[in-house]
Amino acid sequence: MSRIEIHDLRARDLGPLSLTVTDGECVGISGPSGSGKTRLLRAVADLDVHEGQVALDGVPREHFRPSDWRRRVGLLPADNHWWLERIGDHLGDIDEEALERLGLEPDLLTQPVTRLSSGERQRFALLRLLANRPVVLLLDEPTANLDAQSAARVEALLECYRRSARASVLWVSHDLEQIRRVARHRLRMQHGQLHEAPG
C-alpha cells in the first residue's frame, strides 16, 4: 500500500520530483551538499513553499490541518531546536526502554539543554519525534553528530519503529554505507533531481 505519494513536487531549485514510498519502506537518499535533499524533506513536511502534490494514504495534504499533518509526517532536522530550559520539559511521558536503547541516562532529563552534548540533543530530538507516533519519518542526517556506537543504537531503534509502526521512511545521509544498511531503495539527489543510486 502506498503510504506517502509525491507527485510533480517543485520548490526552489528542486524538481519536478515524483516518488512513492510504501508502508514500512525505507528509501535512502544521498547526494552532495546543496543538491536539494533537505529542501525535499522540508517540502514534504509542509515547512517550505512548494508546488505539486503530496498525499498520505491517498489523502492530499491540503485535506489535513497543518498540525495533524506534521504529527503524522514527522521531520527530524539536522539541527534540532529546543525552546524550554530542560530537555524533559519537551518530552512528557518518557519511554524508559527507548532511553536505555539510545544510551541516554534518565537524569539527563532534568539537565538544562545547554549542558547536553550535540549527540545527546540529537538522540532526545529523535525521542521527541517518535513520541508523536508518526506514520512517515523524514530523517535529515539523523546520526551526523554521533559516534559509531550511538549511531548504531539510533539505526536499531529506527528499524524497530519502522517495523512495528509500518512507518514509511525517507532517510537522508552523506554516509553511503549507512544508506546501504538501512534502505533497500536507494536514490541520489543531484541538482534538485532524484536518480536511482548505483549499487
Beta strands, then each sheet from edge to edge (+ up, - down):
strand 1: 2-11
strand 2: 14-22
strand 3: 26-30
strand 4: 51-56
strand 5: 59-60
strand 6: 73-76
strand 7: 136-140
strand 8: 168-172
strand 9: 185-190
strand 10: 193-196
sheet 1: 2+ 1- 4+ 5-
sheet 2: 6+ 7+ 8+ 3+ 9+ 10-
end
